[in-house]
C-alpha cells in the first residue's frame, strides 16, 4: 500500500494512490483528498507578507478520478492584508475541482485570543477504537480509515448509525509524499467527513454527496488530531446540508459547511 495519498510528478502534477478512494465509487476519490491537495497548493502560492488561509471554499465540479491531476493556482485579488487565491484541479484537460481561498495577514500579538472555548471531552486519546471500513465492499482501501484515522467520541458508537456525531481524526500518511501535512490540510481533510459521520440516511439505499465544501478558520489549528462535531439536515426536495464545528486540543477553531445532493442509490 502507498505511504502517501499523492506523489508529486513535477510542474503541478500529482499521481493519486489508492488511499485517495472515496465511498461512492472504487474509481473516484474522496473529497477530502483533493481538498487537502488544493489547500497545500494554495499555501505554497507566494504572498507579499506572512499570511494564513482564513476561509477555503471548494466546488467539486465532477467526480475526481483516481488518475493524474494537474493543479494550478492564481492570486485573484492581491493585497498585503487580505488576498484571494484561486485554484483549479484538472484531469486530462477537464476541470474537476475549483477552489477559492481568503488569506489574511498573520501578525502575532496583534489581537487577544478569546471566544474559542474548550475542546469537547473525551479527546482522541480516550475515544474508542478507530472506525473500520470494509475495503472489499468499497473496492479497496478508502481515504477514511486507510489514510485517516477516525475515532467517534460522541453522538453514536458506530459511524453507520444515523444521526449527529463527534469524531476525532488524524492523517496517517502525508498528503503528498515527502511533505509534512500542514494544519490547514489536516483541517480540510477532516471537514469533508461531516456528511459522512453525521449521515441521517441509510448508506445502502441513498447517496448523499457534497458537491462543495467551505471551511472557515478563526485561528490556525494545532497538533495532528482534529475534532469535528457534525450534523446533517435533509430537505424534501433532494437536497440538504451538513454543518460542523472544528476543534483541536486547545478548543474550537473553525466551522465547516457542505451542501448535499440526495438521491436513491442506483441498483
HELIX and SHEET records of a PDB file:
HELIX    1   1 UNK A   18  UNK A   20  5                                   3    
HELIX    2   2 UNK A   31  UNK A   43  1                                  13    
HELIX    3   3 UNK A  124  UNK A  126  5                                   3    
HELIX    4   4 UNK A  135  UNK A  138  1                                   4    
HELIX    5   5 UNK A  143  UNK A  147  3                                   5    
HELIX    6   6 UNK A  183  UNK A  191  1                                   9    
HELIX    7   7 UNK A  194  UNK A  197  1                                   4    
SHEET    1   A13 UNK A 148  UNK A 154  0                                        
SHEET    2   A13 UNK A 165  UNK A 171 -1                                        
SHEET    3   A13 UNK A 226  UNK A 234 -1                                        
SHEET    4   A13 UNK A 239  UNK A 248 -1                                        
SHEET    5   A13 UNK A 251  UNK A 264 -1                                        
SHEET    6   A13 UNK A 212  UNK A 217 -1                                        
SHEET    7   A13 UNK A  51  UNK A  60 -1                                        
SHEET    8   A13 UNK A  94  UNK A 105 -1                                        
SHEET    9   A13 UNK A  82  UNK A  91 -1                                        
SHEET   10   A13 UNK A  69  UNK A  77 -1                                        
SHEET   11   A13 UNK A  13  UNK A  16 -1                                        
SHEET   12   A13 UNK A   4  UNK A  10 -1                                        
SHEET   13   A13 UNK A 174  UNK A 176  1                                        
SHEET    1   B 6 UNK A 148  UNK A 154  0                                        
SHEET    2   B 6 UNK A 165  UNK A 171 -1                                        
SHEET    3   B 6 UNK A 226  UNK A 234 -1                                        
SHEET    4   B 6 UNK A 239  UNK A 248 -1                                        
SHEET    5   B 6 UNK A 251  UNK A 264 -1                                        
SHEET    6   B 6 UNK A 206  UNK A 210 -1                                        
END                                                                             
